[in-house]
Amino acid sequence: MHAGKTQIVILGGGFGGIYTALELEKRLRGDLTVEMSLVNRENFFLFTPMLHEVAASDLDPADIVNPIRKLLKRTRLFVGDIRSIDLEKKKVLVCHGGEQHAHDLQYDHLVIVLGSVADFLNLPGVQQRALTMKSLSDAIRVRSRLIEHLDEADFECCPALRESLLTVAVAGAGFAGVETAAAVNTSFVRP
Ligand SMILES: Cc1cc2nc3c(=O)[nH]c(=O)nc-3n(C[C@H](O)[C@H](O)[C@H](O)COP(=O)(O)OP(=O)(O)OC[C@H]3O[C@@H](n4cnc5c(N)ncnc54)[C@H](O)[C@@H]3O)c2cc1C
C-alpha cells in the first residue's frame, strides 16, 4: 500500500466482492491515485450455484473454482481471516498464515461483502447433526458422507438400517437446499 493514495478495501471474495472489484477496475481505469485490495479467506472464487454438483460427484471441485489473482488485474488479493473492523480508525485486522500473523489494513473506503452464515433457527438437533452447504469443503464433506452411506447400504441386510442409510433430510428450501436435494436424489438413483 502506498501512502497518499486512496485505499479501497473490499472484504469478501464471493459474488459481491469479485464483481465490485471488477466494476471498480473498469470505472477507475487510468486513475492511479486509487489502490484496491480484496481480502478473502480463500485464494479462489467459488461458483456456488454449482456446489451441489460437487456434492453429487457430477463435477470435480477444481471445476467450480477460479483463482482470484487471475480474475482481477489491478486489485491486490490478501488471503487471510478478517478478525475485526475498526470503523473509527478506518482499519481492518486480518490474520494469515500458519502462525496467524496479524496485519492492520488501513482504508479510505470499505466494502463489506462477507456473505452469510447458516441460520439453524435454534431447531433442536439440526446444528449438532446437520452438514452445512456453503463452502467447497462443505460440498466435499456431503459427497464423502453420501458415498459412505451408499457403500454401507449396498451390503446392509437389515431393511430398516438400509432405509435409514438411504434417507436424507434437507433443512431449508432456498437455492442451496433445493439444489442439494435434487443432487442427492440423482446420486441415489444413478445406476
Ligand atoms: C449450494 C448453493 C447454491 C446456490 N445457487 C444459487 C443460484 O443458483 N442462483 C443464485 O442467484 N444464488 C445461488 N446461491 C446463493 C449465492 O451463492 C449467494 O447469494 C452469493 O454467494 C452471495 O454472495 P456474497 O458475495 O454476498 O457471499 P459469498 O459468495 O458467500 O462470499 C463471501 C466471501 O467472504 C469470505 N469470508 C467470509 N467471512 C470471512 C472472514 N472472516 N475472513 C475472510 N473471508 C471471509 C468467504 O470465504 C467468501 O469467499 C446458492 C448458494 C449455495 C450455497
The ligand as an SDF file (V2000), in Angstrom:
LIG
                    3D

 53 58  0  0  0  0  0  0  0  0999 V2000
  -25.3670  -24.5340   -2.8120 C   0  0  0  0  0  0  0  0  0  0  0  0
  -25.7630  -23.1410   -3.2010 C   0  0  0  0  0  0  0  0  0  0  0  0
  -26.4140  -22.9210   -4.4070 C   0  0  0  0  0  0  0  0  0  0  0  0
  -26.7630  -21.6410   -4.7940 C   0  0  0  0  0  0  0  0  0  0  0  0
  -27.3580  -21.4750   -6.0050 N   0  0  0  0  0  0  0  0  0  0  0  0
  -27.6710  -20.2190   -6.4260 C   0  0  0  0  0  0  0  0  0  0  0  0
  -28.2430  -19.9920   -7.7150 C   0  0  0  0  0  0  0  0  0  0  0  0
  -28.4550  -20.9330   -8.4830 O   0  0  0  0  0  0  0  0  0  0  0  0
  -28.5330  -18.7040   -8.0620 N   0  0  0  0  0  0  0  0  0  0  0  0
  -28.2880  -17.6340   -7.2230 C   0  0  0  0  0  0  0  0  0  0  0  0
  -28.5720  -16.4750   -7.5940 O   0  0  0  0  0  0  0  0  0  0  0  0
  -27.7510  -17.8300   -5.9970 N   0  0  0  0  0  0  0  0  0  0  0  0
  -27.4420  -19.0780   -5.5840 C   0  0  0  0  0  0  0  0  0  0  0  0
  -26.8870  -19.2590   -4.3440 N   0  0  0  0  0  0  0  0  0  0  0  0
  -26.7230  -18.1030   -3.4720 C   0  0  0  0  0  0  0  0  0  0  0  0
  -25.4350  -17.3840   -3.8050 C   0  0  0  0  0  0  0  0  0  0  0  0
  -24.3580  -18.2660   -3.6850 O   0  0  0  0  0  0  0  0  0  0  0  0
  -25.2670  -16.2390   -2.8020 C   0  0  0  0  0  0  0  0  0  0  0  0
  -26.3700  -15.3620   -2.9240 O   0  0  0  0  0  0  0  0  0  0  0  0
  -23.9900  -15.4780   -3.0870 C   0  0  0  0  0  0  0  0  0  0  0  0
  -22.8890  -16.3410   -2.9530 O   0  0  0  0  0  0  0  0  0  0  0  0
  -23.8430  -14.3190   -2.0890 C   0  0  0  0  0  0  0  0  0  0  0  0
  -22.6700  -13.6060   -2.4710 O   0  0  0  0  0  0  0  0  0  0  0  0
  -21.7910  -12.8580   -1.3940 P   0  0  0  0  0  0  0  0  0  0  0  0
  -20.6330  -12.2510   -2.1250 O   0  0  0  0  0  0  0  0  0  0  0  0
  -22.6650  -11.9750   -0.5670 O   0  0  0  0  0  0  0  0  0  0  0  0
  -21.2780  -14.0020   -0.3870 O   0  0  0  0  0  0  0  0  0  0  0  0
  -20.3260  -15.2840   -0.6640 P   0  0  0  0  0  0  0  0  0  0  0  0
  -20.3970  -15.7010   -2.1050 O   0  0  0  0  0  0  0  0  0  0  0  0
  -20.6940  -16.2300    0.3950 O   0  0  0  0  0  0  0  0  0  0  0  0
  -18.8820  -14.6670   -0.3990 O   0  0  0  0  0  0  0  0  0  0  0  0
  -18.4220  -14.2820    0.8630 C   0  0  0  0  0  0  0  0  0  0  0  0
  -16.9110  -14.4550    0.8790 C   0  0  0  0  0  0  0  0  0  0  0  0
  -16.4120  -13.8820    2.0820 O   0  0  0  0  0  0  0  0  0  0  0  0
  -15.4590  -14.7510    2.6380 C   0  0  0  0  0  0  0  0  0  0  0  0
  -15.4250  -14.5350    4.0940 N   0  0  0  0  0  0  0  0  0  0  0  0
  -16.4500  -14.5910    4.9620 C   0  0  0  0  0  0  0  0  0  0  0  0
  -16.0350  -14.3050    6.2130 N   0  0  0  0  0  0  0  0  0  0  0  0
  -14.7060  -14.0660    6.1150 C   0  0  0  0  0  0  0  0  0  0  0  0
  -13.6980  -13.7010    7.0660 C   0  0  0  0  0  0  0  0  0  0  0  0
  -13.9700  -13.5190    8.3660 N   0  0  0  0  0  0  0  0  0  0  0  0
  -12.4280  -13.5360    6.6290 N   0  0  0  0  0  0  0  0  0  0  0  0
  -12.1090  -13.7120    5.2920 C   0  0  0  0  0  0  0  0  0  0  0  0
  -13.0310  -14.0280    4.3540 N   0  0  0  0  0  0  0  0  0  0  0  0
  -14.3010  -14.2100    4.7570 C   0  0  0  0  0  0  0  0  0  0  0  0
  -15.9310  -16.1560    2.2770 C   0  0  0  0  0  0  0  0  0  0  0  0
  -14.8430  -17.0850    2.3280 O   0  0  0  0  0  0  0  0  0  0  0  0
  -16.4630  -15.9230    0.8610 C   0  0  0  0  0  0  0  0  0  0  0  0
  -15.4530  -16.1150   -0.1130 O   0  0  0  0  0  0  0  0  0  0  0  0
  -26.5160  -20.5370   -3.9320 C   0  0  0  0  0  0  0  0  0  0  0  0
  -25.8610  -20.7470   -2.7070 C   0  0  0  0  0  0  0  0  0  0  0  0
  -25.4770  -22.0330   -2.3530 C   0  0  0  0  0  0  0  0  0  0  0  0
  -24.7520  -22.2110   -1.0240 C   0  0  0  0  0  0  0  0  0  0  0  0
  1  2  1  0
  2  3  1  0
  2 52  2  0
  3  4  2  0
  4  5  1  0
  4 50  1  0
  5  6  2  0
  6  7  1  0
  6 13  1  0
  7  8  2  0
  7  9  1  0
  9 10  1  0
 10 11  2  0
 10 12  1  0
 12 13  2  0
 13 14  1  0
 14 15  1  0
 14 50  1  0
 15 16  1  0
 16 17  1  0
 16 18  1  0
 18 19  1  0
 18 20  1  0
 20 21  1  0
 20 22  1  0
 22 23  1  0
 23 24  1  0
 24 25  2  0
 24 26  1  0
 24 27  1  0
 27 28  1  0
 28 29  2  0
 28 30  1  0
 28 31  1  0
 31 32  1  0
 32 33  1  0
 33 34  1  0
 33 48  1  0
 34 35  1  0
 35 36  1  0
 35 46  1  0
 36 37  1  0
 36 45  1  0
 37 38  2  0
 38 39  1  0
 39 40  1  0
 39 45  2  0
 40 41  1  0
 40 42  2  0
 42 43  1  0
 43 44  2  0
 44 45  1  0
 46 47  1  0
 46 48  1  0
 48 49  1  0
 50 51  2  0
 51 52  1  0
 52 53  1  0
M  END
$$$$
